[in-house]
Structure formats: C-alpha cells, structure tokens
Amino acid sequence: MPTYGFICSQCEKDFEVFRPMSEYEKPADCPSCGKSAKKVYARSGPPIVKDGTPRYHKQ
Ligand SMILES: [Zn+2]
C-alpha cells in the first residue's frame, strides 16, 4: 500500500498516511491540529533520494 506524505497547512506538521490507491485524492486531517493537510509526496517503494537526502525526511 502506498505511503502518502502530508504537510499541514496550519501548523506545518508533517506526517504519513497509508491508504489504498483508490483513496489517493482524499485529503488527510492533521493529527496535531485537525486541519486539512496537503499531500506532498507519494511512494510505494524505496525512498526517493535527491542530493543524498531522502526528500521525505524533514530534519
Ligand atoms: Zn496541523
């Protein structure tokens, strides 16, 4: 099942959601503040490495 990453537009919390492809377009609620979060990536395999850093890992 693909993993979708979201970043909350309200508090900027980033989190991941596992969901079937059929729910790809559904918004996710921020686990921190409950506001809707925007999708920032989707992956189903190894991390996408860009410039030596997995792009979905926020420091
Ligand atoms: Zn939030």
N, CA, C, O and the ligand as a Tripos MOL2 file, in Angstrom:
@<TRIPOS>MOLECULE
protein
  237   235    60     0     0
PROTEIN
NO_CHARGES

@<TRIPOS>ATOM
      1 N           0.8530   -1.1970    0.0000 N.3       1 MET1
      2 CA          0.0000    0.0000    0.0000 C.3       1 MET1
      3 C           0.8900    1.2490    0.0000 C.2       1 MET1
      4 O           1.8360    1.3490    0.7810 O.2       1 MET1
      5 N           0.5830    2.1620   -0.8540 N.am      2 PRO2
      6 CA          1.4400    3.3520   -0.9490 C.3       2 PRO2
      7 C           1.4130    4.1990    0.3230 C.2       2 PRO2
      8 O           0.4410    4.2050    1.0780 O.2       2 PRO2
      9 N           2.4830    4.8880    0.5210 N.am      3 THR3
     10 CA          2.5640    5.8310    1.6250 C.3       3 THR3
     11 C           2.4520    7.2380    1.0570 C.2       3 THR3
     12 O           3.1140    7.5840    0.0790 O.2       3 THR3
     13 N           1.6110    8.0320    1.6800 N.am      4 TYR4
     14 CA          1.4600    9.4090    1.2410 C.3       4 TYR4
     15 C           1.9080   10.3360    2.3560 C.2       4 TYR4
     16 O           1.5320   10.1750    3.5170 O.2       4 TYR4
     17 N           2.7070   11.2910    1.9790 N.am      5 GLY5
     18 CA          3.1820   12.2480    2.9620 C.3       5 GLY5
     19 C           2.3720   13.5300    2.8620 C.2       5 GLY5
     20 O           2.0140   13.9720    1.7700 O.2       5 GLY5
     21 N           2.0950   14.1110    3.9990 N.am      6 PHE6
     22 CA          1.3150   15.3480    4.0400 C.3       6 PHE6
     23 C           2.0240   16.3650    4.9180 C.2       6 PHE6
     24 O           2.7510   16.0150    5.8480 O.2       6 PHE6
     25 N           1.7980   17.6200    4.6030 N.am      7 ILE7
     26 CA          2.2510   18.6760    5.4950 C.3       7 ILE7
     27 C           1.0480   19.5560    5.7960 C.2       7 ILE7
     28 O           0.3730   20.0370    4.8850 O.2       7 ILE7
     29 N           0.7920   19.7560    7.0500 N.am      8 CYS8
     30 CA         -0.3430   20.5510    7.4740 C.3       8 CYS8
     31 C          -0.1490   22.0130    7.0710 C.2       8 CYS8
     32 O           0.9230   22.5880    7.2620 O.2       8 CYS8
     33 N          -1.1890   22.5880    6.5210 N.am      9 SER9
     34 CA         -1.1010   23.9900    6.1100 C.3       9 SER9
     35 C          -1.2640   24.9320    7.3000 C.2       9 SER9
     36 O          -0.9790   26.1260    7.2040 O.2       9 SER9
     37 N          -1.7160   24.3900    8.4000 N.am     10 GLN10
     38 CA         -1.9710   25.2060    9.5760 C.3      10 GLN10
     39 C          -0.7690   25.2630   10.5180 C.2      10 GLN10
     40 O          -0.3000   26.3400   10.8850 O.2      10 GLN10
     41 N          -0.2810   24.0830   10.9020 N.am     11 CYS11
     42 CA          0.8020   24.0420   11.8880 C.3      11 CYS11
     43 C           2.1000   23.4890   11.3090 C.2      11 CYS11
     44 O           3.1060   23.3920   12.0110 O.2      11 CYS11
     45 N           2.0770   23.1290   10.0290 N.am     12 GLU12
     46 CA          3.2590   22.6450    9.3150 C.3      12 GLU12
     47 C           3.7760   21.3110    9.8230 C.2      12 GLU12
     48 O           4.9240   20.9450    9.5700 O.2      12 GLU12
     49 N           2.9420   20.5960   10.5290 N.am     13 LYS13
     50 CA          3.3360   19.2520   10.9300 C.3      13 LYS13
     51 C           3.3640   18.3540    9.7070 C.2      13 LYS13
     52 O           2.4630   18.4090    8.8700 O.2      13 LYS13
     53 N           4.4100   17.5170    9.6010 N.am     14 ASP14
     54 CA          4.4420   16.5530    8.5020 C.3      14 ASP14
     55 C           4.1670   15.1630    9.0430 C.2      14 ASP14
     56 O           4.6410   14.7910   10.1160 O.2      14 ASP14
     57 N           3.4000   14.4080    8.2880 N.am     15 PHE15
     58 CA          3.0270   13.0660    8.7150 C.3      15 PHE15
     59 C           2.7660   12.2050    7.5010 C.2      15 PHE15
     60 O           2.6110   12.7030    6.3860 O.2      15 PHE15
     61 N           2.7190   10.8930    7.7340 N.am     16 GLU16
     62 CA          2.4980    9.9530    6.6510 C.3      16 GLU16
     63 C           1.1880    9.2160    6.8530 C.2      16 GLU16
     64 O           0.7590    8.9600    7.9780 O.2      16 GLU16
     65 N           0.5640    8.8830    5.7300 N.am     17 VAL17
     66 CA         -0.6920    8.1460    5.7560 C.3      17 VAL17
     67 C          -0.5770    6.9650    4.8050 C.2      17 VAL17
     68 O          -0.1480    7.1160    3.6610 O.2      17 VAL17
     69 N          -0.9610    5.7910    5.2840 N.am     18 PHE18
     70 CA         -1.0520    4.6210    4.4180 C.3      18 PHE18
     71 C          -2.4910    4.5090    3.9510 C.2      18 PHE18
     72 O          -3.4230    4.5270    4.7550 O.2      18 PHE18
     73 N          -2.6580    4.3960    2.6620 N.am     19 ARG19
     74 CA         -4.0230    4.2690    2.1400 C.3      19 ARG19
     75 C          -3.9780    3.6350    0.7650 C.2      19 ARG19
     76 O          -2.9770    3.7260    0.0550 O.2      19 ARG19
     77 N          -5.0820    2.9900    0.3980 N.am     20 PRO20
     78 CA         -5.1310    2.3720   -0.9230 C.3      20 PRO20
     79 C          -5.1390    3.4190   -2.0280 C.2      20 PRO20
     80 O          -5.5030    4.5740   -1.8120 O.2      20 PRO20
     81 N          -4.7350    2.9930   -3.2030 N.am     21 MET21
     82 CA         -4.6810    3.8890   -4.3560 C.3      21 MET21
     83 C          -6.0310    4.5450   -4.6370 C.2      21 MET21
     84 O          -6.0960    5.6730   -5.1270 O.2      21 MET21
     85 N          -7.1100    3.8210   -4.3200 N.am     22 SER22
     86 CA         -8.4460    4.3350   -4.5950 C.3      22 SER22
     87 C          -8.7750    5.5720   -3.7680 C.2      22 SER22
     88 O          -9.7050    6.3150   -4.0850 O.2      22 SER22
     89 N          -8.0030    5.7860   -2.7060 N.am     23 GLU23
     90 CA         -8.2580    6.9510   -1.8620 C.3      23 GLU23
     91 C          -7.1750    8.0030   -2.0280 C.2      23 GLU23
     92 O          -6.9750    8.8750   -1.1830 O.2      23 GLU23
     93 N          -6.4970    7.8830   -3.1390 N.am     24 TYR24
     94 CA         -5.3510    8.7510   -3.4030 C.3      24 TYR24
     95 C          -5.6790   10.2360   -3.2800 C.2      24 TYR24
     96 O          -4.8910   11.0180   -2.7480 O.2      24 TYR24
     97 N          -6.8530   10.6090   -3.7810 N.am     25 GLU25
     98 CA         -7.1860   12.0310   -3.8430 C.3      25 GLU25
     99 C          -7.8580   12.5670   -2.5870 C.2      25 GLU25
    100 O          -8.1600   13.7570   -2.4950 O.2      25 GLU25
    101 N          -8.0860   11.6970   -1.6350 N.am     26 LYS26
    102 CA         -8.7580   12.1680   -0.4310 C.3      26 LYS26
    103 C          -7.8070   12.9990    0.4350 C.2      26 LYS26
    104 O          -6.6330   12.6620    0.5830 O.2      26 LYS26
    105 N          -8.3220   14.0650    0.9920 N.am     27 PRO27
    106 CA         -7.4900   14.8700    1.8830 C.3      27 PRO27
    107 C          -7.2570   14.1460    3.1990 C.2      27 PRO27
    108 O          -7.9970   13.2300    3.5570 O.2      27 PRO27
    109 N          -6.2420   14.5600    3.9020 N.am     28 ALA28
    110 CA         -5.9530   13.9690    5.2120 C.3      28 ALA28
    111 C          -6.0650   15.0500    6.2750 C.2      28 ALA28
    112 O          -5.7830   16.2230    6.0310 O.2      28 ALA28
    113 N          -6.4740   14.6290    7.4340 N.am     29 ASP29
    114 CA         -6.5610   15.5720    8.5490 C.3      29 ASP29
    115 C          -5.2740   15.5300    9.3550 C.2      29 ASP29
    116 O          -4.7380   14.4560    9.6280 O.2      29 ASP29
    117 N          -4.7970   16.6620    9.7230 N.am     30 CYS30
    118 CA         -3.5930   16.7570   10.5420 C.3      30 CYS30
    119 C          -3.8290   16.0940   11.8970 C.2      30 CYS30
    120 O          -4.8160   16.3970   12.5660 O.2      30 CYS30
    121 N          -2.9440   15.2000   12.3050 N.am     31 PRO31
    122 CA         -3.1090   14.5380   13.6050 C.3      31 PRO31
    123 C          -2.8430   15.4780   14.7790 C.2      31 PRO31
    124 O          -3.1620   15.1670   15.9260 O.2      31 PRO31
    125 N          -2.2650   16.6080   14.4770 N.am     32 SER32
    126 CA         -1.9080   17.5450   15.5360 C.3      32 SER32
    127 C          -3.0020   18.5730   15.8050 C.2      32 SER32
    128 O          -3.3760   18.8100   16.9530 O.2      32 SER32
    129 N          -3.5140   19.1840   14.7260 N.am     33 CYS33
    130 CA         -4.4920   20.2510   14.9200 C.3      33 CYS33
    131 C          -5.8290   19.9650   14.2560 C.2      33 CYS33
    132 O          -6.8020   20.6770   14.5040 O.2      33 CYS33
    133 N          -5.8980   18.9190   13.4050 N.am     34 GLY34
    134 CA         -7.1640   18.5350   12.8100 C.3      34 GLY34
    135 C          -7.5260   19.2570   11.5250 C.2      34 GLY34
    136 O          -8.5600   18.9740   10.9200 O.2      34 GLY34
    137 N          -6.6780   20.1900   11.1060 N.am     35 LYS35
    138 CA         -6.9250   20.8840    9.8510 C.3      35 LYS35
    139 C          -6.5440   19.9780    8.6840 C.2      35 LYS35
    140 O          -5.8120   19.0030    8.8540 O.2      35 LYS35
    141 N          -7.0490   20.3090    7.5060 N.am     36 SER36
    142 CA         -6.6860   19.5170    6.3460 C.3      36 SER36
    143 C          -5.2440   19.8020    5.9550 C.2      36 SER36
    144 O          -4.7640   20.9330    6.0370 O.2      36 SER36
    145 N          -4.5750   18.7510    5.5330 N.am     37 ALA37
    146 CA         -3.1710   18.8780    5.1520 C.3      37 ALA37
    147 C          -3.0320   18.6130    3.6640 C.2      37 ALA37
    148 O          -3.8400   17.8940    3.0760 O.2      37 ALA37
    149 N          -2.0260   19.1850    3.0690 N.am     38 LYS38
    150 CA         -1.8210   18.9690    1.6450 C.3      38 LYS38
    151 C          -0.8140   17.8530    1.4150 C.2      38 LYS38
    152 O           0.1420   17.6830    2.1720 O.2      38 LYS38
    153 N          -1.0520   17.1070    0.3640 N.am     39 LYS39
    154 CA         -0.1730   15.9870    0.0280 C.3      39 LYS39
    155 C           1.1090   16.5270   -0.5780 C.2      39 LYS39
    156 O           1.0810   17.4200   -1.4250 O.2      39 LYS39
    157 N           2.2160   15.9870   -0.1430 N.am     40 VAL40
    158 CA          3.4960   16.4540   -0.6590 C.3      40 VAL40
    159 C           4.2690   15.3730   -1.4000 C.2      40 VAL40
    160 O           5.1880   15.6850   -2.1570 O.2      40 VAL40
    161 N           3.9150   14.1200   -1.1980 N.am     41 TYR41
    162 CA          4.5720   13.0580   -1.9530 C.3      41 TYR41
    163 C           3.7920   11.7710   -1.8250 C.2      41 TYR41
    164 O           2.9290   11.6230   -0.9590 O.2      41 TYR41
    165 N           4.1120   10.8510   -2.6990 N.am     42 ALA42
    166 CA          3.5570    9.5130   -2.6260 C.3      42 ALA42
    167 C           4.6620    8.5470   -2.9790 C.2      42 ALA42
    168 O           5.4790    8.8180   -3.8590 O.2      42 ALA42
    169 N           4.6880    7.4350   -2.3030 N.am     43 ARG43
    170 CA          5.6910    6.4380   -2.6470 C.3      43 ARG43
    171 C           5.1920    5.0520   -2.3070 C.2      43 ARG43
    172 O           4.3730    4.8710   -1.4060 O.2      43 ARG43
    173 N           5.6890    4.0920   -3.0310 N.am     44 SER44
    174 CA          5.3040    2.7190   -2.7600 C.3      44 SER44
    175 C           6.5400    1.8340   -2.6940 C.2      44 SER44
    176 O           6.4320    0.6260   -2.4830 O.2      44 SER44
    177 N           7.6900    2.4180   -2.8680 N.am     45 GLY45
    178 CA          8.9220    1.6340   -2.8610 C.3      45 GLY45
    179 C           9.9740    2.3050   -2.0080 C.2      45 GLY45
    180 O           9.6620    2.9390   -1.0000 O.2      45 GLY45
    181 N          11.2200    2.1630   -2.4150 N.am     46 PRO46
    182 CA         12.3080    2.7850   -1.6500 C.3      46 PRO46
    183 C          12.1920    4.3010   -1.6810 C.2      46 PRO46
    184 O          11.5370    4.8590   -2.5610 O.2      46 PRO46
    185 N          12.8180    4.9610   -0.7360 N.am     47 PRO47
    186 CA         12.7610    6.4250   -0.7200 C.3      47 PRO47
    187 C          13.4090    7.0290   -1.9500 C.2      47 PRO47
    188 O          14.3730    6.4880   -2.4910 O.2      47 PRO47
    189 N          12.8790    8.1310   -2.3760 N.am     48 ILE48
    190 CA         13.4560    8.8710   -3.4920 C.3      48 ILE48
    191 C          14.5740    9.7350   -2.9320 C.2      48 ILE48
    192 O          14.3440   10.6340   -2.1240 O.2      48 ILE48
    193 N          15.7720    9.4480   -3.3730 N.am     49 VAL49
    194 CA         16.9100   10.1810   -2.8310 C.3      49 VAL49
    195 C          17.3080   11.3090   -3.7780 C.2      49 VAL49
    196 O          17.5710   11.0880   -4.9600 O.2      49 VAL49
    197 N          17.3430   12.4780   -3.2520 N.am     50 LYS50
    198 CA         17.7180   13.6430   -4.0340 C.3      50 LYS50
    199 C          18.8060   14.3990   -3.2760 C.2      50 LYS50
    200 O          18.6360   14.7530   -2.1100 O.2      50 LYS50
    201 N          19.8970   14.6340   -3.9410 N.am     51 ASP51
    202 CA         21.0200   15.3290   -3.3110 C.3      51 ASP51
    203 C          21.4880   14.6160   -2.0480 C.2      51 ASP51
    204 O          21.9410   15.2480   -1.0940 O.2      51 ASP51
    205 N          21.3730   13.2900   -2.0570 N.am     52 GLY52
    206 CA         21.8970   12.4910   -0.9600 C.3      52 GLY52
    207 C          20.9900   12.4240    0.2520 C.2      52 GLY52
    208 O          21.3280   11.7730    1.2410 O.2      52 GLY52
    209 N          19.8570   13.0780    0.1950 N.am     53 THR53
    210 CA         18.9640   13.0820    1.3550 C.3      53 THR53
    211 C          17.5780   12.6070    0.9400 C.2      53 THR53
    212 O          17.0000   13.1520   -0.0010 O.2      53 THR53
    213 N          17.0410   11.6160    1.6120 N.am     54 PRO54
    214 CA         15.6650   11.2190    1.3190 C.3      54 PRO54
    215 C          14.7380   12.4130    1.4790 C.2      54 PRO54
    216 O          14.6760   13.0210    2.5480 O.2      54 PRO54
    217 N          14.0260   12.7440    0.4250 N.am     55 ARG55
    218 CA         13.3010   14.0040    0.3840 C.3      55 ARG55
    219 C          12.1140   14.0680    1.3460 C.2      55 ARG55
    220 O          11.6210   15.1500    1.6650 O.2      55 ARG55
    221 N          11.6650   12.9030    1.8030 N.am     56 TYR56
    222 CA         10.5160   12.9280    2.6960 C.3      56 TYR56
    223 C          10.9210   12.9800    4.1520 C.2      56 TYR56
    224 O          10.0720   12.9930    5.0430 O.2      56 TYR56
    225 N          12.2390   13.0100    4.3960 N.am     57 HIS57
    226 CA         12.6870   13.1400    5.7740 C.3      57 HIS57
    227 C          12.9740   14.5940    6.0890 C.2      57 HIS57
    228 O          13.9350   15.1830    5.5940 O.2      57 HIS57
    229 N          12.1400   15.1390    6.9020 N.am     58 LYS58
    230 CA         12.3190   16.5330    7.2770 C.3      58 LYS58
    231 C          13.1190   16.5850    8.5750 C.2      58 LYS58
    232 O          12.7610   15.9380    9.5590 O.2      58 LYS58
    233 N          14.1610   17.3280    8.5700 N.am     59 GLN59
    234 CA         15.0190   17.3830    9.7620 C.3      59 GLN59
    235 C          14.4570   18.3250   10.8040 C.2      59 GLN59
    236 O          15.0500   18.4930   11.8700 O.2      59 GLN59
    237 ZN         -1.7960   20.8020   11.8590 Zn       60 ZN60
@<TRIPOS>BOND
     1     1     2 1
     2     2     3 1
     3     3     4 2
     4     3     5 am
     5     5     6 1
     6     6     7 1
     7     7     8 2
     8     7     9 am
     9     9    10 1
    10    10    11 1
    11    11    12 2
    12    11    13 am
    13    13    14 1
    14    14    15 1
    15    15    16 2
    16    15    17 am
    17    17    18 1
    18    18    19 1
    19    19    20 2
    20    19    21 am
    21    21    22 1
    22    22    23 1
    23    23    24 2
    24    23    25 am
    25    25    26 1
    26    26    27 1
    27    27    28 2
    28    27    29 am
    29    29    30 1
    30    30    31 1
    31    31    32 2
    32    31    33 am
    33    33    34 1
    34    34    35 1
    35    35    36 2
    36    35    37 am
    37    37    38 1
    38    38    39 1
    39    39    40 2
    40    39    41 am
    41    41    42 1
    42    42    43 1
    43    43    44 2
    44    43    45 am
    45    45    46 1
    46    46    47 1
    47    47    48 2
    48    47    49 am
    49    49    50 1
    50    50    51 1
    51    51    52 2
    52    51    53 am
    53    53    54 1
    54    54    55 1
    55    55    56 2
    56    55    57 am
    57    57    58 1
    58    58    59 1
    59    59    60 2
    60    59    61 am
    61    61    62 1
    62    62    63 1
    63    63    64 2
    64    63    65 am
    65    65    66 1
    66    66    67 1
    67    67    68 2
    68    67    69 am
    69    69    70 1
    70    70    71 1
    71    71    72 2
    72    71    73 am
    73    73    74 1
    74    74    75 1
    75    75    76 2
    76    75    77 am
    77    77    78 1
    78    78    79 1
    79    79    80 2
    80    79    81 am
    81    81    82 1
    82    82    83 1
    83    83    84 2
    84    83    85 am
    85    85    86 1
    86    86    87 1
    87    87    88 2
    88    87    89 am
    89    89    90 1
    90    90    91 1
    91    91    92 2
    92    91    93 am
    93    93    94 1
    94    94    95 1
    95    95    96 2
    96    95    97 am
    97    97    98 1
    98    98    99 1
    99    99   100 2
   100    99   101 am
   101   101   102 1
   102   102   103 1
   103   103   104 2
   104   103   105 am
   105   105   106 1
   106   106   107 1
   107   107   108 2
   108   107   109 am
   109   109   110 1
   110   110   111 1
   111   111   112 2
   112   111   113 am
   113   113   114 1
   114   114   115 1
   115   115   116 2
   116   115   117 am
   117   117   118 1
   118   118   119 1
   119   119   120 2
   120   119   121 am
   121   121   122 1
   122   122   123 1
   123   123   124 2
   124   123   125 am
   125   125   126 1
   126   126   127 1
   127   127   128 2
   128   127   129 am
   129   129   130 1
   130   130   131 1
   131   131   132 2
   132   131   133 am
   133   133   134 1
   134   134   135 1
   135   135   136 2
   136   135   137 am
   137   137   138 1
   138   138   139 1
   139   139   140 2
   140   139   141 am
   141   141   142 1
   142   142   143 1
   143   143   144 2
   144   143   145 am
   145   145   146 1
   146   146   147 1
   147   147   148 2
   148   147   149 am
   149   149   150 1
   150   150   151 1
   151   151   152 2
   152   151   153 am
   153   153   154 1
   154   154   155 1
   155   155   156 2
   156   155   157 am
   157   157   158 1
   158   158   159 1
   159   159   160 2
   160   159   161 am
   161   161   162 1
   162   162   163 1
   163   163   164 2
   164   163   165 am
   165   165   166 1
   166   166   167 1
   167   167   168 2
   168   167   169 am
   169   169   170 1
   170   170   171 1
   171   171   172 2
   172   171   173 am
   173   173   174 1
   174   174   175 1
   175   175   176 2
   176   175   177 am
   177   177   178 1
   178   178   179 1
   179   179   180 2
   180   179   181 am
   181   181   182 1
   182   182   183 1
   183   183   184 2
   184   183   185 am
   185   185   186 1
   186   186   187 1
   187   187   188 2
   188   187   189 am
   189   189   190 1
   190   190   191 1
   191   191   192 2
   192   191   193 am
   193   193   194 1
   194   194   195 1
   195   195   196 2
   196   195   197 am
   197   197   198 1
   198   198   199 1
   199   199   200 2
   200   199   201 am
   201   201   202 1
   202   202   203 1
   203   203   204 2
   204   203   205 am
   205   205   206 1
   206   206   207 1
   207   207   208 2
   208   207   209 am
   209   209   210 1
   210   210   211 1
   211   211   212 2
   212   211   213 am
   213   213   214 1
   214   214   215 1
   215   215   216 2
   216   215   217 am
   217   217   218 1
   218   218   219 1
   219   219   220 2
   220   219   221 am
   221   221   222 1
   222   222   223 1
   223   223   224 2
   224   223   225 am
   225   225   226 1
   226   226   227 1
   227   227   228 2
   228   227   229 am
   229   229   230 1
   230   230   231 1
   231   231   232 2
   232   231   233 am
   233   233   234 1
   234   234   235 1
   235   235   236 2
@<TRIPOS>SUBSTRUCTURE
     1 MET1         2 RESIDUE 1 A MET
     2 PRO2         6 RESIDUE 1 A PRO
     3 THR3        10 RESIDUE 1 A THR
     4 TYR4        14 RESIDUE 1 A TYR
     5 GLY5        18 RESIDUE 1 A GLY
     6 PHE6        22 RESIDUE 1 A PHE
     7 ILE7        26 RESIDUE 1 A ILE
     8 CYS8        30 RESIDUE 1 A CYS
     9 SER9        34 RESIDUE 1 A SER
    10 GLN10       38 RESIDUE 1 A GLN
    11 CYS11       42 RESIDUE 1 A CYS
    12 GLU12       46 RESIDUE 1 A GLU
    13 LYS13       50 RESIDUE 1 A LYS
    14 ASP14       54 RESIDUE 1 A ASP
    15 PHE15       58 RESIDUE 1 A PHE
    16 GLU16       62 RESIDUE 1 A GLU
    17 VAL17       66 RESIDUE 1 A VAL
    18 PHE18       70 RESIDUE 1 A PHE
    19 ARG19       74 RESIDUE 1 A ARG
    20 PRO20       78 RESIDUE 1 A PRO
    21 MET21       82 RESIDUE 1 A MET
    22 SER22       86 RESIDUE 1 A SER
    23 GLU23       90 RESIDUE 1 A GLU
    24 TYR24       94 RESIDUE 1 A TYR
    25 GLU25       98 RESIDUE 1 A GLU
    26 LYS26      102 RESIDUE 1 A LYS
    27 PRO27      106 RESIDUE 1 A PRO
    28 ALA28      110 RESIDUE 1 A ALA
    29 ASP29      114 RESIDUE 1 A ASP
    30 CYS30      118 RESIDUE 1 A CYS
    31 PRO31      122 RESIDUE 1 A PRO
    32 SER32      126 RESIDUE 1 A SER
    33 CYS33      130 RESIDUE 1 A CYS
    34 GLY34      134 RESIDUE 1 A GLY
    35 LYS35      138 RESIDUE 1 A LYS
    36 SER36      142 RESIDUE 1 A SER
    37 ALA37      146 RESIDUE 1 A ALA
    38 LYS38      150 RESIDUE 1 A LYS
    39 LYS39      154 RESIDUE 1 A LYS
    40 VAL40      158 RESIDUE 1 A VAL
    41 TYR41      162 RESIDUE 1 A TYR
    42 ALA42      166 RESIDUE 1 A ALA
    43 ARG43      170 RESIDUE 1 A ARG
    44 SER44      174 RESIDUE 1 A SER
    45 GLY45      178 RESIDUE 1 A GLY
    46 PRO46      182 RESIDUE 1 A PRO
    47 PRO47      186 RESIDUE 1 A PRO
    48 ILE48      190 RESIDUE 1 A ILE
    49 VAL49      194 RESIDUE 1 A VAL
    50 LYS50      198 RESIDUE 1 A LYS
    51 ASP51      202 RESIDUE 1 A ASP
    52 GLY52      206 RESIDUE 1 A GLY
    53 THR53      210 RESIDUE 1 A THR
    54 PRO54      214 RESIDUE 1 A PRO
    55 ARG55      218 RESIDUE 1 A ARG
    56 TYR56      222 RESIDUE 1 A TYR
    57 HIS57      226 RESIDUE 1 A HIS
    58 LYS58      230 RESIDUE 1 A LYS
    59 GLN59      234 RESIDUE 1 A GLN
    60 ZN60       237 GROUP 0 **** ****
